[in-house]
Amino acid sequence: MKTRLALLTLALAASLTADTLLTDTAVFVQTDPKSPVLTRLKAGSTVTVVGEAPAGWRRIEVHGPFEAYAQSRDITKGLEVREGGHIYAAPRKDAQLLAVAAAGDKSEVIGLAGGDWCQIRLEKKLQGFIAVGETANVSADVKPMLPVTAAPLPAGPVTTVGRPVAMSAHTADTPRLFAGTLVLARRPLLNPNPLYDYQLTDSTGRRFAYVDTRRLLLTDKMETFVDREITITGTVRNTVDGKDLVIAAESMSLKK
């Protein structure tokens, strides 16, 4: 019994080794230089090698946070990816699957990504691959999925959908940037008595959140923004019944 335990301990130690990178190195999602790049590590970084990998590659563990995507149906009312939800490298079903959300994972919605997709911030250890030997000479022309960093509040109309504004430790109270189409929430048959007068919808016409306009100081009339693609800066919260989301709008502009 002791011999078997010792062998298991040695096997585990052999599978978890630390290496120091001699050059700047791309970390790929798969053992393919054309696959998405999780991040790029600087020369001198220490990496932990885990598990096995094909010849010419090493499997390593990478720390987040990362910018990723999830379908709206996998987002909870708490603005996080539900347990079992799929997290992708790009906002489409055929994109590389990065992870399946598990209990204890930290994630939050930071914007819309068009259609039925949300952009998320994921704090989770992910495994990727680095090329060694001759494989390392193959250059990657794929844009890396860089760790999420604070972005400045835009001075004018925004052309990128769902990008986050600056975030602090108290992210629930920090304004974020959202993009979509502003429409009237009142619909005689489907929603005759809405909680708010307006709602933000995605490209499919699906409501992402109601829009609370009470804090807005607009020089233009609200009618100017209705049925138009817009960007809204504001904080997000749940409705009282917990069934929907509300954006407390602080500023609003037409998307050009």
C-alpha positions as a Python dict, from the first residue, in 0.01 Angstrom:
ca = {
    (1, 'M'): (0, 0, 0),
    (2, 'K'): (280, 241, 92),
    (3, 'T'): (466, 153, -228),
    (4, 'R'): (160, 230, -441),
    (5, 'L'): (107, 563, -258),
    (6, 'A'): (471, 656, -315),
    (7, 'L'): (442, 578, -686),
    (8, 'L'): (128, 792, -714),
    (9, 'T'): (305, 1078, -538),
    (10, 'L'): (600, 1054, -777),
    (11, 'A'): (369, 1041, -1076),
    (12, 'L'): (187, 1355, -958),
    (13, 'A'): (513, 1538, -899),
    (14, 'A'): (631, 1444, -1245),
    (15, 'S'): (314, 1580, -1405),
    (16, 'L'): (336, 1913, -1221),
    (17, 'T'): (666, 2081, -1296),
    (18, 'A'): (767, 2445, -1317),
    (19, 'D'): (962, 2594, -1607),
    (20, 'T'): (1096, 2942, -1676),
    (21, 'L'): (1030, 3083, -2022),
    (22, 'L'): (1334, 3210, -2209),
    (23, 'T'): (1133, 3410, -2465),
    (24, 'D'): (793, 3574, -2496),
    (25, 'T'): (553, 3284, -2552),
    (26, 'A'): (198, 3249, -2684),
    (27, 'V'): (-38, 3018, -2494),
    (28, 'F'): (-277, 2847, -2737),
    (29, 'V'): (-615, 2692, -2660),
    (30, 'Q'): (-519, 2380, -2859),
    (31, 'T'): (-201, 2221, -2992),
    (32, 'D'): (-241, 2421, -3309),
    (33, 'P'): (-77, 2758, -3379),
    (34, 'K'): (-396, 2862, -3563),
    (35, 'S'): (-616, 2808, -3255),
    (36, 'P'): (-716, 3102, -3031),
    (37, 'V'): (-445, 3248, -2808),
    (38, 'L'): (-535, 3268, -2439),
    (39, 'T'): (-253, 3508, -2354),
    (40, 'R'): (111, 3586, -2422),
    (41, 'L'): (361, 3533, -2143),
    (42, 'K'): (673, 3743, -2104),
    (43, 'A'): (1023, 3599, -2104),
    (44, 'G'): (1120, 3505, -1750),
    (45, 'S'): (767, 3400, -1654),
    (46, 'T'): (737, 3080, -1455),
    (47, 'V'): (480, 2832, -1586),
    (48, 'T'): (339, 2517, -1435),
    (49, 'V'): (337, 2219, -1668),
    (50, 'V'): (35, 1995, -1611),
    (51, 'G'): (-68, 1665, -1767),
    (52, 'E'): (49, 1539, -2103),
    (53, 'A'): (73, 1695, -2447),
    (54, 'P'): (172, 1585, -2800),
    (55, 'A'): (534, 1608, -2909),
    (56, 'G'): (643, 1968, -2958),
    (57, 'W'): (395, 2103, -2704),
    (58, 'R'): (355, 2147, -2329),
    (59, 'R'): (27, 2177, -2144),
    (60, 'I'): (37, 2456, -1886),
    (61, 'E'): (-199, 2628, -1644),
    (62, 'V'): (-287, 2993, -1706),
    (63, 'H'): (-439, 3235, -1457),
    (64, 'G'): (-713, 3484, -1554),
    (65, 'P'): (-907, 3701, -1562),
    (66, 'F'): (-1003, 3655, -1927),
    (67, 'E'): (-1252, 3811, -2161),
    (68, 'A'): (-1486, 3547, -2301),
    (69, 'Y'): (-1844, 3491, -2418),
    (70, 'A'): (-2156, 3302, -2310),
    (71, 'Q'): (-2508, 3271, -2443),
    (72, 'S'): (-2774, 3485, -2274),
    (73, 'R'): (-2966, 3174, -2167),
    (74, 'D'): (-2666, 3073, -1955),
    (75, 'I'): (-2659, 3407, -1768),
    (76, 'T'): (-2827, 3419, -1427),
    (77, 'K'): (-3015, 3713, -1279),
    (78, 'G'): (-2701, 3778, -1077),
    (79, 'L'): (-2516, 3857, -1404),
    (80, 'E'): (-2292, 3551, -1390),
    (81, 'V'): (-2264, 3231, -1592),
    (82, 'R'): (-2478, 2957, -1444),
    (83, 'E'): (-2320, 2631, -1334),
    (84, 'G'): (-2288, 2407, -1639),
    (85, 'G'): (-2299, 2700, -1881),
    (86, 'H'): (-2057, 2693, -2174),
    (87, 'I'): (-1793, 2965, -2208),
    (88, 'Y'): (-1650, 3033, -2555),
    (89, 'A'): (-1355, 3217, -2706),
    (90, 'A'): (-1585, 3408, -2945),
    (91, 'P'): (-1958, 3490, -2957),
    (92, 'R'): (-2066, 3199, -3177),
    (93, 'K'): (-2152, 2834, -3123),
    (94, 'D'): (-1874, 2700, -3342),
    (95, 'A'): (-1608, 2894, -3149),
    (96, 'Q'): (-1356, 2720, -2926),
    (97, 'L'): (-1508, 2606, -2596),
    (98, 'L'): (-1289, 2745, -2318),
    (99, 'A'): (-1461, 2609, -2009),
    (100, 'V'): (-1783, 2483, -1855),
    (101, 'A'): (-1882, 2697, -1559),
    (102, 'A'): (-1847, 2514, -1229),
    (103, 'A'): (-1951, 2593, -874),
    (104, 'G'): (-1718, 2854, -727),
    (105, 'D'): (-1614, 3005, -1061),
    (106, 'K'): (-1618, 3384, -1072),
    (107, 'S'): (-1774, 3544, -1378),
    (108, 'E'): (-1976, 3853, -1459),
    (109, 'V'): (-2142, 4012, -1759),
    (110, 'I'): (-1955, 4317, -1885),
    (111, 'G'): (-2157, 4384, -2199),
    (112, 'L'): (-2360, 4261, -2494),
    (113, 'A'): (-2190, 4091, -2785),
    (114, 'G'): (-2473, 4087, -3037),
    (115, 'G'): (-2748, 3837, -3097),
    (116, 'D'): (-2795, 3594, -2810),
    (117, 'W'): (-2447, 3650, -2666),
    (118, 'C'): (-2300, 3831, -2368),
    (119, 'Q'): (-1943, 3932, -2309),
    (120, 'I'): (-1815, 3813, -1974),
    (121, 'R'): (-1517, 3853, -1744),
    (122, 'L'): (-1396, 3513, -1627),
    (123, 'E'): (-1168, 3452, -1330),
    (124, 'K'): (-1066, 3091, -1355),
    (125, 'K'): (-754, 2884, -1412),
    (126, 'L'): (-747, 2756, -1769),
    (127, 'Q'): (-517, 2508, -1936),
    (128, 'G'): (-343, 2596, -2259),
    (129, 'F'): (-49, 2483, -2470),
    (130, 'I'): (288, 2634, -2549),
    (131, 'A'): (500, 2525, -2842),
    (132, 'V'): (852, 2393, -2782),
    (133, 'G'): (1129, 2287, -3019),
    (134, 'E'): (1063, 2329, -3390),
    (135, 'T'): (693, 2396, -3329),
    (136, 'A'): (785, 2714, -3142),
    (137, 'N'): (914, 2865, -3464),
    (138, 'V'): (564, 2872, -3612),
    (139, 'S'): (434, 3226, -3574),
    (140, 'A'): (77, 3292, -3467),
    (141, 'D'): (-123, 3560, -3644),
    (142, 'V'): (-422, 3515, -3411),
    (143, 'K'): (-517, 3801, -3184),
    (144, 'P'): (-470, 3691, -2821),
    (145, 'M'): (-746, 3682, -2564),
    (146, 'L'): (-578, 3926, -2332),
    (147, 'P'): (-668, 3946, -1965),
    (148, 'V'): (-941, 4203, -1901),
    (149, 'T'): (-812, 4546, -1808),
    (150, 'A'): (-992, 4864, -1717),
    (151, 'A'): (-1103, 5062, -2021),
    (152, 'P'): (-1152, 5441, -2009),
    (153, 'L'): (-1499, 5590, -2038),
    (154, 'P'): (-1550, 5678, -2405),
    (155, 'A'): (-1565, 6047, -2494),
    (156, 'G'): (-1798, 6002, -2793),
    (157, 'P'): (-2018, 5748, -2972),
    (158, 'V'): (-1893, 5391, -2935),
    (159, 'T'): (-1864, 5151, -3227),
    (160, 'T'): (-1770, 4839, -3030),
    (161, 'V'): (-2065, 4648, -2885),
    (162, 'G'): (-2061, 4566, -2518),
    (163, 'R'): (-1719, 4692, -2416),
    (164, 'P'): (-1679, 4754, -2042),
    (165, 'V'): (-1598, 5091, -1888),
    (166, 'A'): (-1357, 5127, -1597),
    (167, 'M'): (-1426, 4875, -1322),
    (168, 'S'): (-1345, 4893, -952),
    (169, 'A'): (-1358, 4640, -671),
    (170, 'H'): (-1728, 4723, -623),
    (171, 'T'): (-1830, 4617, -972),
    (172, 'A'): (-2204, 4604, -893),
    (173, 'D'): (-2200, 4982, -836),
    (174, 'T'): (-1967, 5067, -1123),
    (175, 'P'): (-2108, 5203, -1451),
    (176, 'R'): (-2070, 4981, -1755),
    (177, 'L'): (-2123, 5037, -2124),
    (178, 'F'): (-2402, 4855, -2310),
    (179, 'A'): (-2516, 4872, -2671),
    (180, 'G'): (-2839, 4770, -2836),
    (181, 'T'): (-3168, 4907, -2966),
    (182, 'L'): (-3387, 5119, -2739),
    (183, 'V'): (-3756, 5040, -2777),
    (184, 'L'): (-4077, 5111, -2591),
    (185, 'A'): (-4144, 4843, -2331),
    (186, 'R'): (-4521, 4878, -2349),
    (187, 'R'): (-4681, 4624, -2580),
    (188, 'P'): (-5061, 4589, -2570),
    (189, 'L'): (-5065, 4208, -2583),
    (190, 'L'): (-4726, 4088, -2459),
    (191, 'N'): (-4640, 4348, -2195),
    (192, 'P'): (-4930, 4589, -2128),
    (193, 'N'): (-4800, 4711, -1790),
    (194, 'P'): (-4420, 4712, -1797),
    (195, 'L'): (-4208, 4803, -1497),
    (196, 'Y'): (-4032, 5073, -1702),
    (197, 'D'): (-4115, 5269, -2015),
    (198, 'Y'): (-3812, 5156, -2216),
    (199, 'Q'): (-3604, 4846, -2272),
    (200, 'L'): (-3277, 4757, -2446),
    (201, 'T'): (-3295, 4476, -2701),
    (202, 'D'): (-3031, 4283, -2893),
    (203, 'S'): (-3016, 4226, -3270),
    (204, 'T'): (-3283, 3954, -3249),
    (205, 'G'): (-3530, 4186, -3074),
    (206, 'R'): (-3494, 4004, -2743),
    (207, 'R'): (-3499, 4219, -2430),
    (208, 'F'): (-3170, 4227, -2247),
    (209, 'A'): (-3279, 4472, -1976),
    (210, 'Y'): (-3526, 4743, -1890),
    (211, 'V'): (-3387, 5097, -1893),
    (212, 'D'): (-3446, 5329, -1596),
    (213, 'T'): (-3418, 5683, -1736),
    (214, 'R'): (-3486, 5882, -1418),
    (215, 'R'): (-3122, 5985, -1371),
    (216, 'L'): (-3068, 6090, -1731),
    (217, 'L'): (-2994, 6453, -1814),
    (218, 'L'): (-3054, 6464, -2188),
    (219, 'T'): (-3040, 6760, -2423),
    (220, 'D'): (-3244, 6564, -2678),
    (221, 'K'): (-3592, 6422, -2632),
    (222, 'M'): (-3626, 6050, -2558),
    (223, 'E'): (-3811, 6007, -2887),
    (224, 'T'): (-3479, 6074, -3061),
    (225, 'F'): (-3338, 5747, -2923),
    (226, 'V'): (-3639, 5517, -2959),
    (227, 'D'): (-3603, 5243, -3223),
    (228, 'R'): (-3240, 5343, -3275),
    (229, 'E'): (-2912, 5168, -3197),
    (230, 'I'): (-2765, 5336, -2892),
    (231, 'T'): (-2501, 5303, -2623),
    (232, 'I'): (-2590, 5340, -2257),
    (233, 'T'): (-2361, 5391, -1963),
    (234, 'G'): (-2513, 5284, -1630),
    (235, 'T'): (-2529, 5034, -1350),
    (236, 'V'): (-2720, 4706, -1367),
    (237, 'R'): (-2947, 4558, -1104),
    (238, 'N'): (-3230, 4307, -1074),
    (239, 'T'): (-3594, 4407, -1071),
    (240, 'V'): (-3775, 4374, -739),
    (241, 'D'): (-3921, 4036, -837),
    (242, 'G'): (-3578, 3917, -957),
    (243, 'K'): (-3714, 3815, -1297),
    (244, 'D'): (-3550, 4083, -1511),
    (245, 'L'): (-3253, 4318, -1531),
    (246, 'V'): (-3259, 4697, -1519),
    (247, 'I'): (-2996, 4941, -1645),
    (248, 'A'): (-3000, 5262, -1441),
    (249, 'A'): (-2891, 5488, -1727),
    (250, 'E'): (-2648, 5770, -1657),
    (251, 'S'): (-2575, 5869, -2017),
    (252, 'M'): (-2707, 5775, -2358),
    (253, 'S'): (-2590, 5839, -2712),
    (254, 'L'): (-2679, 5729, -3064),
    (255, 'K'): (-2446, 5470, -3209),
    (256, 'K'): (-2287, 5583, -3535),
}
